Amino acid sequence: MFSENNQISGRQVFRLLTYDFLGMGTLLLPTMLADTAGRDGIFCILAGILSTFLYLKLLRYLLKGMKTSYPDFLKQKCGKVCGYVLWGGYFLYFILMASYTAYLFSTLMLNGLVENISFYQVLLLILLLAFYGMAGGIEGRARVYEILFWFLMIPLFLMLFAACREVKPAYWSPVFVADGKEVLSGSYYVLFCYSMVSIVLFLKEYVADRRKCVGAAEKAVWFSGGVFAALYLILIGLFGVEALAQMKFPAVTMMSRVQVTGGFLKRTDAFMFSIWFFTLYAMLNSMVFYSGNLAEKVIRDCGGYLEGKKRMLPYIILLLLVYGVTVLFYRNQQILDSVTFLLWKIGTPFVVGVPVLLCLTGERKKHNKKVRVLVLVCFLFGFLFLQGCNVAELEDKAFPVLLNIRDQDDFQNVWLNHEYAGNKEVDYNHLKVVLIERSFLEKEAEVEDMLSMLEQEKEVPWNAYVMTTESCDRLAQTEGELDVLLGNYLEELLENTSGIDQKAYPTLGMLYEERVNHLETLYIPFVDIEGEQSGAVQDDTGKPQITAYEVWKRGRAAGLVDTDTARAAFFTQNFADDYTLQLAPELYVKVDAASCRVKETEKIGAGGLTEQIVTVTVTGEGEILSGTVSASEKEQLLNTRMEDYLNATASHALEKEIDITNSYRNLGADNRTWYFKYQNTPAAYEKDIKIQYLVKINWKLE
């Protein structure tokens, strides 16, 4: 049976604090660290964790000398007038943090889950739910959080694990390039997220075993710090530091990228929004609860006493105040920016500094409590299925699997016409492929506007494949000859390509990232009618096939290459499970389980000039598919011929300033000298390098 003594356990303190740390930290911290310290942000997280542990040592010392509640201790230690001033500072901080959390919570819901509903309605629902939580007291909320803890953390860990498959470790380097000021700024951001640890002082009067209070906080810091570090490394590995620095909620974007899009919800990963729903809800409740705690003590000192239903009166007033402040944030960006600055630059030093300065000089029935816990859980999970006030039924929706983007100057009109054409609401959750005409793709400014608009709209899934063609209408004419919709056919064309990993093909999310990263060389499949060459008229019964690839180099189109060049690039970048190539008129070979290792080196060439060589060492197993090789030639000749083939392919691509090894993105990890040389002049890179293959394949010879 649950006790009714208004006390919580050390384990519940750990989980309460973990919610407070993770809610705002996972949403905001990655972008802030990427914008200040870049790849060295991981060291800022470590510095913030260590600083917080030192701070907890100080709080432990302070708690030993506290015989009363923390607010009363402030009056005893600082005097009545100064004590009330400090109460006012804490009260203002809690209210502003509660309002900022409510704003963040409402914005997240509107951007990621619900549609056709106003900000004011979402905010009202959240605050009504917060009031219900207040009615349950700290015990009721702590029990809910304790029960749900692993139901939230395990899905989060599974999502992080699933995202690891798409991480590019080269994006983690180079490190130790941020200056001291940038590292200090990043560490301060981490400390801001951990400034909530000071509320263990307010929790003292509610913890049954006060000796476990600081220990629980230390565990919460370790746990949340590990999540911050893992999340930050994954986000940098997925998006790159430049793209990450410009994202609003990168952790939410990551969920959209690694999950398969769904139909009933706006995204199937909407279930993952429960992580932030509960953590932000916990943060909101905590801030309102502690501000209410101060209000009750002020009423007590004035001779008043709240009991029964009257004890909820301060919380009603406080929630109304939070509603008003949050609406101000929503309606006036300048007020939001000013308050954010106030919280970061004044609020954090206040709540952290006051304890440092101090070191230096109603009963409810049990069955009602259980019902409250059950209703609260059901209400929160019910938020996951909100679609707004005017949700369209499935029969009133259209689910396109292909989005055609033709050569038009005003893409916005194309987007709007496509979205609202006909009598049905368009839902892009099942979209498979974005097909862009080459004439449009080659217009850099128009494509930049298109990508910016699509990214802001958030309607099209990040993991939709991108393909190009000469005429979208020409391909559309073939749909009647196909057994499936054209979008599904094109998706199958990519995913069923023999030997090529799906990660080789660009998605819309990759194009978003490259708008700012400018690191990658991607290969967008060019689709044409079988047997046709660009624009040639042929048999209408032909099926679309991949006949070439448009090179997308560091955020812009760079021309077509043939399929052999693209497959050589996929093979070199380890995107090919097997690789078949023709080494002579009658000699076809196949390489299995190959591994290509790229290394940048400098060699002394003719005349003593230094040459920049990108060396690719190829290892694995190979076999002859057709043709014969004399016993005297055997393995060495096959390796030499394969080297000649790959070197010729690479040289031909370099003539077009295309590096099939994609080595530029790895310079930060592999060659810091080259990285600093070319980071501001990337266009010169392909002009300066040479590519050399060293093939060491073990051939199966009969």
PEMO-V337471 format. One record per helix or strand of 2 or more residues. SS is the DSSP state (~ for helix, > for strand). FROM is the first residue (numbers start at 1). TO is the last residue. Records with the same first field share a line. If there is no record, write none. Layout:
SS: FROM-TO + FROM-TO
//
This chain:
~: 10-36 + 38-64 + 70-78 + 80-112 + 119-135 + 137-166 + 169-172 + 180-206 + 210-239 + 241-244 + 250-258 + 268-301 + 308-331 + 333-360 + 366-385 + 394-396 + 411-420 + 428-430 + 438-441 + 444-457 + 472-476 + 479-481 + 486-495 + 502-504 + 508-517 + 563-572 + 606-608 + 634-655 + 663-670 + 672-678 + 682-688
>: 397-398 + 402-405 + 425-426 + 433-437 + 465-469 + 521-529 + 544-553 + 556-562 + 578-584 + 587-604 + 610-626 + 689-700
//
